[in-house]
Amino acid sequence: MDTNQKALESAVTELLSVTGQLTRRLRAVSNTRELTWSQVAIMARLEEVGSMTTADLARAEAVKPQTMGGTLAAMEAEGLVERQPHPTDGRQILYALTDEGRDARKKVSLAKRDWLLAAISQLSPAEQKTLVEAVDIIRHLGDL
């Protein structure tokens, strides 16, 4: 293995480590309600897509329908989601975000944004410029 390949592999390992660390930090500073990662993901999906069935949510989040059902039941008990009748199939139930769910999602999002903005403001101008430039590269990685 050549030196360039070793350096690339080392960078990949480091990138995985630091992105995981940043994700955990953002989750910690923004999660005052003790929401699970799954609950936050479900709220994001329902806000973006709209009402969905348990099966559709399970497929979208790559979990078993039984697991999704349990998560939705807990979220419903907390007032984050509510059941709605399916408009064309009376056998199915749709889940939608409640106002409380939208508020919780907004608070999580704002807390992440505020913390990240404060953290970035502590970087030097050169570091801030490098980070801004890196955003496009990271976005491109996500699109591959």
C-alpha positions in Angstrom: 0.0 0.0 0.0 1.5 3.4 -1.0 1.8 6.4 1.3 -1.1 8.2 -0.4 -3.5 5.3 0.2 -2.4 5.0 3.8 -3.1 8.7 4.3 -6.5 8.4 2.7 -7.5 5.5 4.9 -6.3 7.4 7.9 -8.4 10.4 6.9 -11.4 8.2 6.4 -11.0 6.7 9.8 -10.6 10.2 11.4 -13.6 11.5 9.4 -15.8 8.7 10.7 -14.7 9.4 14.2 -15.1 13.2 14.2 -18.5 13.1 12.4 -19.7 10.6 15.0 -18.4 12.8 17.8 -20.1 15.9 16.3 -23.4 14.1 15.8 -23.3 12.9 19.4 -22.5 16.4 20.7 -25.3 17.9 18.6 -27.8 15.3 19.9 -26.7 15.9 23.5 -27.1 19.7 23.4 -30.4 19.7 21.5 -32.3 16.8 23.1 -33.8 18.3 26.3 -36.9 16.0 26.0 -34.8 12.9 25.9 -36.0 12.0 22.4 -34.5 8.9 20.8 -32.7 9.1 17.5 -35.6 7.1 15.9 -38.2 9.6 17.3 -36.3 12.6 15.9 -35.9 10.8 12.5 -39.7 10.0 12.4 -40.6 13.6 13.3 -38.4 14.9 10.5 -39.9 12.5 8.0 -43.5 13.3 9.0 -42.8 17.0 8.8 -41.2 16.7 5.4 -43.5 14.1 3.8 -46.7 14.5 5.8 -48.9 11.7 7.3 -47.7 8.2 6.8 -48.8 4.7 7.8 -46.8 2.6 10.2 -45.7 0.3 7.4 -44.6 3.2 5.2 -42.6 4.7 8.1 -41.0 1.4 8.8 -39.9 1.0 5.2 -38.6 4.5 5.0 -36.6 4.2 8.3 -35.5 0.6 7.5 -37.0 -1.0 10.6 -39.6 -3.7 11.3 -43.2 -2.6 11.4 -43.5 -3.9 14.9 -40.6 -1.8 16.0 -42.1 1.3 14.3 -45.4 0.5 16.0 -43.8 0.6 19.4 -42.0 3.8 18.7 -45.1 5.5 17.3 -47.1 4.3 20.4 -44.6 5.9 22.7 -44.6 9.1 20.6 -48.4 9.2 20.6 -48.4 8.8 24.4 -46.1 11.8 24.6 -48.3 13.9 22.4 -45.8 14.1 19.5 -47.9 12.3 16.9 -51.6 11.6 16.4 -53.6 9.0 14.5 -55.7 10.0 11.5 -58.0 8.0 9.4 -56.6 7.0 6.0 -58.6 8.9 3.3 -59.1 5.9 1.0 -58.5 2.7 3.1 -60.5 2.4 6.3 -58.3 -0.4 7.5 -55.2 1.8 7.8 -54.2 4.5 10.1 -52.0 7.5 9.3 -49.7 9.1 11.8 -49.1 12.8 11.7 -47.1 15.3 13.8 -49.0 17.2 16.4 -48.4 20.8 17.1 -46.4 19.6 20.1 -44.4 17.4 17.8 -43.7 20.2 15.4 -42.7 22.4 18.4 -40.3 19.7 19.8 -38.7 19.2 16.4 -38.3 23.0 16.0 -36.7 23.2 19.4 -34.2 20.4 18.6 -33.3 22.0 15.3 -32.8 25.4 16.8 -30.7 24.1 19.7 -28.4 22.3 17.2 -28.2 25.4 15.0 -27.5 27.7 18.0 -24.8 25.5 19.4 -23.1 25.0 16.1 -23.2 28.7 15.3 -21.6 29.5 18.7 -19.0 26.8 18.3 -18.1 27.9 14.8 -17.8 31.5 16.0 -15.0 30.4 18.2 -12.9 29.3 15.3 -10.4 31.5 13.6 -11.4 33.3 10.4 -9.2 31.0 8.4 -10.8 27.9 10.0 -14.3 29.3 9.4 -13.4 29.8 5.7 -12.1 26.3 5.4 -15.2 24.9 7.1 -17.5 26.8 4.7 -15.6 25.5 1.8 -15.7 21.9 3.1 -19.5 22.0 3.4 -19.8 21.6 -0.4 -17.4 18.7 -0.4 -19.3 17.0 2.4 -22.6 17.6 0.6 -21.1 16.0 -2.5 -20.0 13.0 -0.5 -23.6 12.6 0.7 -24.9 12.7 -2.9 -22.5 9.9 -4.2 
